[in-house]
Amino acid sequence: MLKVELIGNLGADVEVKESNGSQFATFRVADTSRYKTQSGEDKEVTNWIDCSYNNVESKVLPYLKAGVKVFVRGNASLRVYSSKKDRCMKAGLQVSVQEIELCGGNNDTVPRQIIDPENGAIFDTAKYYWCNAPTKGMKKDDLKLMVDARGNQYAMNNQGFVAPVPEQTEEETEGSENQAQG
């Protein structure tokens, strides 16, 4: 068994596929190495690794978007195939993912700390966009409104996972106010 650990950026959004009645997620992780040749020329080499993940219920999947940096651990295998473009035999690394973590970075839409506006308590969020706020008493479909220091709103589910709340347009806001009054 060949175990690997990778850190790299996603080349595209994750795709959920189905085969023989079971679902799985696929994505590609890229790692770029930069170096100078003896003549002083800058060179760049990008390696692409194909990944498949059987846990389509994972809370991380919605955050797997193009450009996001991830840590992946799993079992690797070598895949040999014929390239349709240049009709040559090629080889590539394929990973059956057992564990995936978000590494954050510039694409992070969830802050490292959020505030409960009801009592002003501050809570840390983790790589999985998980918040350590208490969830006792929350039902399965409950969402708790949280805010960051800038006033941006976030929703936390009963397991502590956090996601940004989409901004409402003026029309949506007026419509919900009218419904509340009516």
N, C-alpha and C positions, 0 to 999 in steps of 0.2 A: 504494500500500500504506500502510495506517495502522498504525503501530507504537505500542504503549502499554506503560507500566510502571505497575503498581498495587501498593499496599500496603493490605491490609484484612484483616478477619476472615471466616472461613468461616461461612456461615449454617447449614450442616448438614454431616454427614459426606459425604465424597466417594462418588459412586456410579459403579460400572463398568457400562457398558451395551454392547449389541452392535447393530450395524446392518450389513446386507449382508455378514455373516461377519467383520467386523472389530470389535475392541473399542476403547472409548475411555472416559475418565473424565469425569464432569461434576461441577461444583460451582459455588457462587455466592459471590462475594466482596462484602462490604459495607463501605462507608466512610461514617462518620457525621460530619457537620459541625455544630458548635454555634456559635450566635451570638446576640447580643441585638438586638432590634428598637429603633427609635428611641424607643419608649415604655418600654424597659427590660425587655421580656418575653423570657424565654429561649426560643429556638427550636432545633429539631433537625431536620436533614434527612438521611435515609439513602439512599444510592445503591447499587443492587444491580447487579452485573455478572455475567452468565452466562459461565461458562468451560468449555471442552472441551479435553481433553488426550489426545493419541493414544498417549503412552508409558505404557501400563498396566503395564509391567515396572518402572517407576520405584521406587526404594527409598523415596521420599518418601510415596507413596500411603497406606501404613498409618497415617501420622501426620496425615493430613488429616481432622481431626475438627472438629465444630462449635465455633466460638469461637477456633480456632487462627489466629494472625496469620501471613499469608503475603505474599511478594513474588512477583508474577507479571509475566512479560514475554511479549508475543506480538503477533499481528496482530488488529486490531479491525475489526468490521463493525457496521453499524446494522441492527437487526431491527425491522420494523414488524409489529404483530400486533393482532388484535381481542381485547379482554379479555372473557372469559366472564362475569365478575362484573357489570360495569357496561355491557357491550356498546359500549365506546368503542374507537376506534383508539388504540394506544399505541406507543411506541418504546422500545427498550432496546439497550444495548451488549452485544455478544457478543465474547468473546476466544478465538481459537484459540491456546492456550498453547504456547509454545516452551520456556519455562524457568520453574521454580517453586522457591522457597526458603522454608524455614521461618524465621520471624523470632523464634521463641521467645516468651517471656512467661510469664505465670502458669500456663499449662497445660503447661509443660515437665515431662515425666516423666523426662528424661535430664539428669544434671548436666553442668556445664561441664568438670569434671575427674573422671576415674576412676582407680582404683588397681589394679594387678596384684597380687593377694594373694601370689603366689609369690615376688616379689622386691621388692615395695614401690614399684615405679616408678610415677610419676604421669604420666598422659597427658591432654591436652586433647581435648575433643570439640567438633565444629563444628556449624553450623546444620543440616546434613543428618544429625545424630546420627552423625557419623563420628569415629572415634578414630584418632590417629596412632600407635597401638601397632603393633609389627612383626607381620606376618601370615605371614611366610615359613615354609613347611613345613605350613601349615594346608591341609587338603583342602576340597573344595567344600562339604560338609555339616558341617564342623567348627564348633563354637561354643566360644569361650573365655570362662570365667567371669571377670568383673571386679566390683569393688565400689567404692562411693563412700565418702567420709569418714564417713558415718553407718552404713555396713555394708549398705546396700541392694545387692542383686545385679543385675548386668546381663550380658547375653550379647553377645559380639562375634563377627560372622561373619568368614569368610576375606577379605572386602573391607574390613574395618574398621568396618562399620556396627554401631551399638550399639542394643539394645532392653532394656527392663526385663524381669527374670525374674519371672513371676507367683509370688506367695507361695503356698506349699503349706499345706494344712490339716493338722492333726495326724494325721488318718486317712491322708492321702496319704503323709506322712512315715513313719508306722508301717508302712504297706504296703510302702514301698520298703526299709525296714530289714529287714522280715521276708523279702522276696525276696532280699536280699543275704546273709542268714544261711542261708536254705534252699538 
